[in-house]
Amino acid sequence: MVLASPLWLLLYGIPLASGQVIFLPLLLGGLLLITVMSTIGAVASHSKNSGMLSLLLALPLVVPVLIIGSASVPAMQRSVTSGMQHLAMMLGLWLVLLPICLYLGSMALKNAIEED
């Protein structure tokens, strides 16, 4: 998505100079979603009802990312400082979730290997 954002800007007639308004939230939101969803996939991989478990684990972690990410674009269009506050919240959330997700994912994969 981040690599395709200049093409989207051209398609919608948005000047390329304002690309940072879309680029930074996409980059941080993508990092957050990749971190959360890969961990959830590792945790739910050996569950009998992995679809429901994935949904229950993903919903409380993905909704704040989507809310903050979607609020950051209009905030950056209004003023850079308010947009940077949203981006700082996304970066802080990623820095908090990264070690937790790495630990949970490694433990889930370790347990999956030991079961086989």
C-alpha positions as a Markdown table, in Angstrom:
| # | Residue | x | y | z |
|---|---|---|---|---|
| 1 | Met | 0.0 | 0.0 | 0.0 |
| 2 | Val | 2.8 | 2.4 | 0.8 |
| 3 | Leu | 4.5 | 1.8 | -2.5 |
| 4 | Ala | 1.2 | 2.2 | -4.4 |
| 5 | Ser | 0.3 | 5.5 | -2.6 |
| 6 | Pro | 1.9 | 7.7 | -5.3 |
| 7 | Leu | -0.3 | 6.0 | -7.9 |
| 8 | Trp | -3.4 | 6.6 | -5.8 |
| 9 | Leu | -2.5 | 10.2 | -5.4 |
| 10 | Leu | -2.2 | 10.6 | -9.1 |
| 11 | Leu | -5.5 | 8.8 | -9.7 |
| 12 | Tyr | -7.4 | 11.0 | -7.3 |
| 13 | Gly | -5.8 | 14.2 | -8.5 |
| 14 | Ile | -4.0 | 14.9 | -5.2 |
| 15 | Pro | -0.7 | 16.8 | -5.5 |
| 16 | Leu | 2.4 | 14.6 | -4.9 |
| 17 | Ala | 3.7 | 17.2 | -2.5 |
| 18 | Ser | 1.0 | 16.3 | 0.0 |
| 19 | Gly | 1.9 | 12.6 | -0.1 |
| 20 | Gln | 3.3 | 12.6 | 3.4 |
| 21 | Val | -0.3 | 13.0 | 4.6 |
| 22 | Ile | -1.1 | 9.5 | 3.3 |
| 23 | Phe | 2.3 | 7.9 | 3.3 |
| 24 | Leu | 3.2 | 8.1 | 7.1 |
| 25 | Pro | -0.2 | 6.8 | 8.4 |
| 26 | Leu | -0.1 | 4.0 | 5.9 |
| 27 | Leu | 3.5 | 3.1 | 6.9 |
| 28 | Leu | 2.8 | 3.0 | 10.6 |
| 29 | Gly | -0.6 | 1.4 | 10.3 |
| 30 | Gly | 0.8 | -1.3 | 8.0 |
| 31 | Leu | 3.5 | -2.0 | 10.6 |
| 32 | Leu | 1.0 | -2.3 | 13.4 |
| 33 | Leu | -1.4 | -4.5 | 11.4 |
| 34 | Ile | 1.4 | -6.8 | 10.2 |
| 35 | Thr | 2.7 | -7.1 | 13.8 |
| 36 | Val | -0.7 | -7.8 | 15.3 |
| 37 | Met | -2.0 | -10.2 | 12.6 |
| 38 | Ser | 1.2 | -12.3 | 12.4 |
| 39 | Thr | 1.1 | -12.8 | 16.1 |
| 40 | Ile | -2.5 | -13.7 | 16.0 |
| 41 | Gly | -1.9 | -16.2 | 13.2 |
| 42 | Ala | 0.9 | -17.8 | 15.2 |
| 43 | Val | -1.2 | -18.1 | 18.3 |
| 44 | Ala | -4.3 | -19.4 | 16.6 |
| 45 | Ser | -2.5 | -21.7 | 14.2 |
| 46 | His | -3.0 | -24.9 | 16.2 |
| 47 | Ser | -6.4 | -24.2 | 17.5 |
| 48 | Lys | -9.4 | -26.3 | 16.5 |
| 49 | Asn | -11.6 | -23.2 | 16.1 |
| 50 | Ser | -8.8 | -20.9 | 14.8 |
| 51 | Gly | -11.2 | -18.6 | 12.9 |
| 52 | Met | -13.2 | -17.6 | 15.9 |
| 53 | Leu | -10.1 | -17.3 | 18.0 |
| 54 | Ser | -8.4 | -15.1 | 15.4 |
| 55 | Leu | -11.5 | -12.8 | 15.4 |
| 56 | Leu | -11.6 | -12.6 | 19.1 |
| 57 | Leu | -7.9 | -11.8 | 19.4 |
| 58 | Ala | -7.8 | -9.4 | 16.5 |
| 59 | Leu | -10.8 | -7.2 | 17.2 |
| 60 | Pro | -9.5 | -5.4 | 20.3 |
| 61 | Leu | -6.1 | -5.0 | 18.8 |
| 62 | Val | -7.0 | -3.9 | 15.3 |
| 63 | Val | -9.8 | -1.4 | 16.0 |
| 64 | Pro | -7.6 | 1.1 | 17.8 |
| 65 | Val | -5.1 | 1.0 | 15.0 |
| 66 | Leu | -7.9 | 1.7 | 12.5 |
| 67 | Ile | -9.4 | 4.5 | 14.5 |
| 68 | Ile | -6.1 | 6.3 | 15.2 |
| 69 | Gly | -4.9 | 5.7 | 11.6 |
| 70 | Ser | -8.1 | 7.0 | 10.0 |
| 71 | Ala | -8.1 | 10.1 | 12.3 |
| 72 | Ser | -4.5 | 10.9 | 11.5 |
| 73 | Val | -5.0 | 11.8 | 7.8 |
| 74 | Pro | -7.6 | 14.6 | 8.4 |
| 75 | Ala | -5.6 | 15.8 | 11.4 |
| 76 | Met | -2.5 | 16.1 | 9.2 |
| 77 | Gln | -4.4 | 18.0 | 6.6 |
| 78 | Arg | -5.5 | 20.5 | 9.3 |
| 79 | Ser | -2.2 | 21.0 | 10.9 |
| 80 | Val | 1.1 | 19.0 | 10.9 |
| 81 | Thr | 1.4 | 19.1 | 14.7 |
| 82 | Ser | -2.0 | 17.5 | 15.4 |
| 83 | Gly | -1.3 | 14.9 | 12.7 |
| 84 | Met | 2.1 | 14.2 | 14.3 |
| 85 | Gln | 0.3 | 13.6 | 17.6 |
| 86 | His | -1.7 | 10.8 | 16.0 |
| 87 | Leu | 1.4 | 9.4 | 14.4 |
| 88 | Ala | 3.2 | 9.5 | 17.7 |
| 89 | Met | 0.3 | 7.5 | 19.3 |
| 90 | Met | 0.6 | 4.9 | 16.5 |
| 91 | Leu | 4.3 | 4.7 | 16.9 |
| 92 | Gly | 4.0 | 4.3 | 20.6 |
| 93 | Leu | 1.4 | 1.6 | 20.2 |
| 94 | Trp | 3.7 | -0.2 | 17.8 |
| 95 | Leu | 6.6 | 0.1 | 20.2 |
| 96 | Val | 4.5 | -1.3 | 23.1 |
| 97 | Leu | 3.0 | -4.1 | 21.0 |
| 98 | Leu | 6.2 | -5.2 | 19.2 |
| 99 | Pro | 7.9 | -6.9 | 22.2 |
| 100 | Ile | 4.6 | -8.4 | 23.4 |
| 101 | Cys | 3.8 | -9.8 | 20.0 |
| 102 | Leu | 7.3 | -11.1 | 19.4 |
| 103 | Tyr | 7.1 | -13.0 | 22.7 |
| 104 | Leu | 3.7 | -14.4 | 22.2 |
| 105 | Gly | 4.4 | -15.4 | 18.6 |
| 106 | Ser | 7.7 | -17.2 | 19.6 |
| 107 | Met | 6.0 | -19.0 | 22.5 |
| 108 | Ala | 3.1 | -20.1 | 20.3 |
| 109 | Leu | 5.4 | -21.4 | 17.6 |
| 110 | Lys | 7.6 | -23.1 | 20.2 |
| 111 | Asn | 4.5 | -24.9 | 21.6 |
| 112 | Ala | 3.4 | -25.9 | 18.1 |
| 113 | Ile | 6.8 | -27.4 | 17.3 |
| 114 | Glu | 6.8 | -29.3 | 20.6 |
| 115 | Glu | 3.4 | -30.7 | 19.9 |
| 116 | Asp | 4.4 | -32.2 | 16.6 |
